[in-house]
Amino acid sequence: MLGPKYTIVEIGTLGGSDSNALGINENAQVVGSAFNAQGFRRAYLWENGTMTDLGVIPGTTTSEAWGIKNLGVVVVNSSTSGFGKVFVWENGVKTEIIIPTPSSPKSLFDINDAGQVVGKHGNTMGESHACLWEPDGTFIDLGTLGGTLQHRVGDQRARTGRGTYNHDDK
C-alpha cells in the first residue's frame, strides 16, 4: 500500500540567505520569516508562487509570522533587540495589537477565523503568561500552569497549548 503523496515546493527568500515556514492555512497560503537583501529577518506571506514582505512596526527591524487564518489574515511579531510589538496584517494593512502589560516579550502564535489571537506576554514579575486577544480589543491573561504556557486557537474557540510546570519539593 502506498502512503500519502506530497509535493515539496521551494518558496524562496526575500533576497537573503534563507527562509522558514511557520504556518499554513486551508488555502495553501504560507507564512513565516525570511532574510531580505539587507540581512533583516522579515515576516512573509507566500501564495501562488509569490512571497510578500509583511514589514515591521515602526521602531523595530525584524519580524516573523506564525499564524494565518483561512481568510488570509496574518499574525506577526515585530522586534528589535528583545523589544517586541505585535500586529495583525490584512490586505496590506497592519493593525498593532496593544497588550496592556509593560514588559516583554510579547509574541503572537495563532489566529482563528473568528479573529481571536493567542500568544504570550511577559508580566511585571518577569513571568511568561498565555493570552487571548479578541477582535473587539479585549485582552485576557490566560495565566500559566506554574511555569510558561503557549496556546493555539481553533475555530470553535477551543484553545490548546503546552505548559512547563515548575516543580518544587513542597
C-alpha distance (Angstrom), angle and dihedral (degrees) to the residues before:
residue distance angle dihedral
M1 . . .
L2 3.77 . .
G3 3.79 121.1 .
P4 3.81 126.9 -131.9
K5 3.78 116.7 -56.5
Y6 3.80 117.0 -125.4
T7 3.77 133.3 -176.0
I8 3.79 120.0 -147.8
V9 3.80 113.2 -144.6
E10 3.81 124.4 -162.2
I11 3.81 104.9 -136.8
G12 3.81 97.8 -175.9
T13 3.79 129.1 -149.0
L14 3.79 139.3 -87.5
G15 3.80 90.1 -100.3
G16 3.80 96.8 -67.1
S17 3.78 137.4 96.8
D18 3.81 104.6 -78.6
S19 3.79 149.7 -6.6
N20 3.79 138.4 -156.5
A21 3.78 132.5 -154.5
L22 3.81 116.9 -134.6
G23 3.80 105.1 166.6
I24 3.80 143.2 19.5
N25 3.79 133.8 -175.4
E26 3.80 133.8 -152.3
N27 3.84 90.2 -89.0
A28 3.83 92.8 60.3
Q29 3.81 92.0 -109.5
V30 3.80 108.5 149.5
V31 3.82 128.8 -155.8
G32 3.77 132.2 -171.4
S33 3.78 137.8 105.4
A34 3.78 136.3 -67.6
F35 3.78 135.5 178.7
N36 3.79 115.4 -106.7
A37 3.81 125.2 -145.1
Q38 3.84 90.2 -90.8
G39 3.82 90.8 58.3
F40 3.83 97.6 -107.7
R41 3.80 121.4 131.2
R42 3.80 109.7 -123.4
A43 3.78 134.9 -174.9
Y44 3.78 114.5 -113.5
L45 3.77 142.1 -170.5
W46 3.81 114.9 -147.2
E47 3.79 120.2 -163.7
N48 3.78 134.4 153.4
G49 3.80 92.0 -3.2
T50 3.81 95.9 -51.2
M51 3.82 125.4 111.3
T52 3.83 115.0 -154.4
D53 3.84 121.8 -162.4
L54 3.82 106.6 -131.3
G55 3.80 92.9 -161.4
V56 3.79 130.6 -147.1
I57 3.79 139.4 -84.5
P58 3.84 111.5 -96.4
G59 3.79 110.4 -89.3
T60 3.82 93.3 34.9
T61 3.81 131.2 86.5
T62 3.81 107.5 -164.4
S63 3.80 135.3 47.0
E64 3.79 140.9 -178.5
A65 3.83 131.0 -167.0
W66 3.81 119.3 -145.1
G67 3.77 107.5 168.3
I68 3.80 140.3 33.2
K69 3.77 129.3 -176.3
N70 3.77 122.5 -141.2
L71 3.82 92.5 -98.7
G72 3.82 90.2 60.1
V73 3.82 98.6 -102.4
V74 3.82 110.3 146.5
V75 3.82 132.2 -157.3
V76 3.80 113.5 -141.9
N77 3.81 135.8 -169.8
S78 3.81 113.9 -151.0
S79 3.81 122.7 -172.4
T80 3.80 151.5 156.9
S81 3.81 122.1 -157.5
G82 3.80 94.4 -21.9
F83 3.82 94.8 -44.5
G84 3.77 106.0 120.2
K85 3.77 139.6 -166.5
V86 3.78 127.4 177.0
F87 3.78 132.9 -147.6
V88 3.78 145.2 173.1
W89 3.82 116.4 -126.0
E90 3.80 119.8 -153.4
N91 3.81 125.2 167.8
G92 3.80 92.7 -25.1
V93 3.82 95.6 -45.8
K94 3.83 120.1 116.2
T95 3.81 117.9 -152.8
E96 3.80 113.5 -171.1
I97 3.79 114.8 -138.1
I98 3.76 110.6 -138.8
I99 3.79 110.8 -146.4
P100 3.82 106.8 -165.7
T101 3.78 98.6 -134.2
P102 3.78 124.4 101.6
S103 3.79 98.0 -138.5
S104 3.78 140.1 69.3
P105 2.93 154.7 -94.3
K106 3.75 102.9 71.2
S107 3.79 117.3 173.1
L108 3.80 134.6 169.1
F109 3.77 119.9 -148.7
D110 3.78 110.9 172.4
I111 3.80 146.9 4.3
N112 3.80 128.9 -160.1
D113 3.80 130.0 -149.3
A114 3.84 89.7 -95.6
G115 3.84 88.0 61.4
Q116 3.81 96.2 -111.4
V117 3.79 111.6 148.4
V118 3.80 125.4 -157.4
G119 3.77 130.0 -166.1
K120 3.75 142.4 116.4
H121 3.77 137.3 -81.4
G122 3.78 136.3 -172.2
N123 3.77 117.1 -116.1
T124 3.81 127.3 -148.4
M125 3.83 90.5 -89.8
G126 3.82 91.5 58.4
E127 3.82 92.7 -108.2
S128 3.78 121.2 138.4
H129 3.83 112.5 -126.8
A130 3.79 130.7 -174.6
C131 3.80 113.8 -119.8
L132 3.79 141.2 -170.2
W133 3.81 123.7 -148.6
E134 3.81 117.9 -162.4
P135 3.84 122.8 -150.3
D136 3.83 89.9 -112.1
G137 3.83 89.2 61.1
T138 3.81 96.7 -100.5
F139 3.80 110.9 148.8
I140 3.83 120.2 -156.2
D141 3.80 123.0 -170.2
L142 3.83 104.6 -144.4
G143 3.80 93.8 -168.0
T144 3.79 126.4 -147.7
L145 3.78 142.3 -88.3
G146 3.78 89.9 -112.4
G147 3.80 92.5 -69.6
T148 3.79 130.0 36.5
L149 3.78 127.6 -35.8
Q150 3.78 132.2 -169.4
H151 3.78 127.2 -173.8
R152 3.78 145.9 -155.8
V153 3.79 119.8 -157.3
G154 3.81 127.7 -141.2
D155 3.76 129.6 -153.9
Q156 3.81 92.8 -103.8
R157 3.84 91.7 59.2
A158 3.81 89.8 -100.1
R159 3.78 114.2 144.8
T160 3.75 125.6 -157.2
G161 3.74 129.4 -177.4
R162 3.71 150.4 145.5
G163 3.73 126.7 -103.5
T164 3.74 135.5 -162.3
Y165 3.76 111.0 -150.0
N166 3.80 118.2 -151.8
H167 3.78 103.3 -134.8
D168 3.73 119.7 -150.5
D169 3.79 130.4 179.0
K170 3.83 96.1 -119.8
